[in-house]
Amino acid sequence: MDPIDRKLVGLLQANGRITNVELAQRVGLTAPPCLRRVRALEERGFITGYHAALDPQAMGYSITAFAMVSLRSQAEGDLAAFERHVAGIPEVRECHMLNGEIDFLLKLVATDLAQFQSILTASLITAPNVTSVKTSLTIRTSKNEPGVPVEE
């Protein structure tokens, strides 16, 4: 990745809706080679997709919580089965397998406390191989930056 590629990914990460013409101007290229570089970054897996960032509150999700899940077995088949299970729960927005005492950290959203409790009791605590689920509700989010830092 050269400095122009780094600048491209940094600009696209900050604003995925930037036009190719504006992107090219900001990195000092003309539009066709800029587009070729962006497509090459996509093909090489540096850019994995584009999305709109939604406001959870505006969408009706007033609860954001983290769940720390411990499993009875850490055999690869059991880990994969749990990952498949949470993939089917739309309110689980992130699932990270951890090293240490906790096996998985989940980020989930809910419209209210009743829905949050329902997700826990109907979908997480009762999932196969789950031994414990510890949760923490988010009080405030002071930083939420998706992606990674990009050095130019």
JOURBEL-V343789 format. One record per residue. N is the residue number from 1. RES is the residue in one letter. SS is DSSP state (A for helix, B for strand, O for the rest). PHI is phi in degrees with one decimal (999 if undefined). OMEGA is omega as a letter, one per 40 degrees, with the letter a starting at -180 (NA if undefined). Layout:
BEGIN
n = {N | N}
res = {RES | RES}
ss = {SS | SS}
phi = {PHI | PHI}
omega = {OMEGA | OMEGA}
END
This chain:
BEGIN
n = {1 | 2 | 3 | 4 | 5 | 6 | 7 | 8 | 9 | 10 | 11 | 12 | 13 | 14 | 15 | 16 | 17 | 18 | 19 | 20 | 21 | 22 | 23 | 24 | 25 | 26 | 27 | 28 | 29 | 30 | 31 | 32 | 33 | 34 | 35 | 36 | 37 | 38 | 39 | 40 | 41 | 42 | 43 | 44 | 45 | 46 | 47 | 48 | 49 | 50 | 51 | 52 | 53 | 54 | 55 | 56 | 57 | 58 | 59 | 60 | 61 | 62 | 63 | 64 | 65 | 66 | 67 | 68 | 69 | 70 | 71 | 72 | 73 | 74 | 75 | 76 | 77 | 78 | 79 | 80 | 81 | 82 | 83 | 84 | 85 | 86 | 87 | 88 | 89 | 90 | 91 | 92 | 93 | 94 | 95 | 96 | 97 | 98 | 99 | 100 | 101 | 102 | 103 | 104 | 105 | 106 | 107 | 108 | 109 | 110 | 111 | 112 | 113 | 114 | 115 | 116 | 117 | 118 | 119 | 120 | 121 | 122 | 123 | 124 | 125 | 126 | 127 | 128 | 129 | 130 | 131 | 132 | 133 | 134 | 135 | 136 | 137 | 138 | 139 | 140 | 141 | 142 | 143 | 144 | 145 | 146 | 147 | 148 | 149 | 150 | 151 | 152}
res = {M | D | P | I | D | R | K | L | V | G | L | L | Q | A | N | G | R | I | T | N | V | E | L | A | Q | R | V | G | L | T | A | P | P | C | L | R | R | V | R | A | L | E | E | R | G | F | I | T | G | Y | H | A | A | L | D | P | Q | A | M | G | Y | S | I | T | A | F | A | M | V | S | L | R | S | Q | A | E | G | D | L | A | A | F | E | R | H | V | A | G | I | P | E | V | R | E | C | H | M | L | N | G | E | I | D | F | L | L | K | L | V | A | T | D | L | A | Q | F | Q | S | I | L | T | A | S | L | I | T | A | P | N | V | T | S | V | K | T | S | L | T | I | R | T | S | K | N | E | P | G | V | P | V | E | E}
ss = {O | O | A | A | A | A | A | A | A | A | A | A | A | A | O | O | O | O | O | A | A | A | A | A | A | A | A | O | O | O | A | A | A | A | A | A | A | A | A | A | A | A | A | O | O | O | O | O | O | O | O | O | O | O | O | O | O | O | O | O | O | O | B | B | B | B | B | B | B | B | B | O | O | O | O | A | A | A | A | A | A | A | A | A | A | A | A | O | O | O | O | B | B | B | B | B | B | O | O | O | O | O | O | B | B | B | B | B | B | B | O | O | A | A | A | A | A | A | A | A | A | A | A | A | O | O | O | O | O | B | B | B | B | B | B | B | B | O | O | O | O | O | O | O | O | O | O | O | O | O | O | O}
phi = {999 | -91.5 | -58.4 | -67.7 | -59.8 | -62.4 | -65.6 | -59.8 | -67.5 | -63.6 | -66.2 | -67.8 | -66.4 | -74.1 | -151.8 | -69.3 | -95.8 | -60.0 | -74.6 | -62.2 | -63.1 | -66.5 | -59.8 | -60.6 | -61.4 | -69.0 | -104.7 | 81.7 | -122.5 | -88.0 | -60.1 | -60.7 | -67.1 | -63.7 | -62.3 | -61.4 | -64.9 | -62.0 | -62.7 | -65.7 | -64.5 | -66.4 | -63.9 | -82.6 | 87.6 | -72.1 | -106.3 | -103.3 | 164.8 | -131.9 | -154.4 | -92.2 | -84.4 | -100.8 | -84.9 | -56.6 | -60.2 | -63.7 | -86.4 | 94.4 | -102.3 | -85.0 | -112.6 | -123.3 | -140.3 | -119.2 | -120.5 | -103.4 | -112.1 | -111.0 | -108.3 | -69.5 | -128.2 | -109.0 | -63.1 | -54.4 | -62.7 | -71.0 | -63.0 | -64.1 | -63.8 | -65.8 | -60.7 | -63.5 | -61.0 | -71.8 | -62.2 | -88.9 | -106.0 | -59.0 | -73.0 | -80.0 | -95.0 | -142.6 | -140.9 | -122.1 | -81.9 | -113.5 | -100.4 | 128.7 | -67.4 | -96.4 | -86.3 | -138.6 | -115.5 | -113.4 | -106.8 | -136.2 | -122.9 | -149.8 | -72.8 | -162.7 | -64.6 | -64.2 | -66.7 | -57.5 | -62.1 | -63.2 | -60.7 | -62.3 | -77.2 | -93.1 | -118.2 | -100.3 | -60.9 | -90.1 | -65.6 | -57.1 | 77.6 | -82.2 | -101.8 | -155.6 | -134.5 | -112.9 | -121.5 | -138.2 | -85.0 | -78.7 | -90.8 | -153.3 | -112.2 | -98.8 | -151.3 | -147.5 | -114.2 | -69.7 | 88.6 | -134.5 | -65.8 | -117.9 | -87.8 | -96.8}
omega = {i | a | i | i | i | i | i | a | i | i | i | i | i | a | a | a | i | i | i | i | i | i | i | i | a | i | i | i | i | a | a | i | i | i | i | i | i | i | i | i | i | a | a | i | i | i | a | i | i | i | i | i | a | i | a | a | a | i | i | i | a | a | i | a | i | i | i | a | i | i | i | a | i | i | a | i | i | i | a | i | i | i | i | a | a | i | i | i | a | a | i | a | i | i | a | i | a | i | i | a | i | a | a | i | a | i | i | i | i | a | a | a | i | i | i | i | i | i | a | a | a | a | a | a | a | a | i | i | a | i | i | i | i | a | i | i | i | i | a | i | a | i | i | a | i | i | a | i | i | i | i | NA}
END
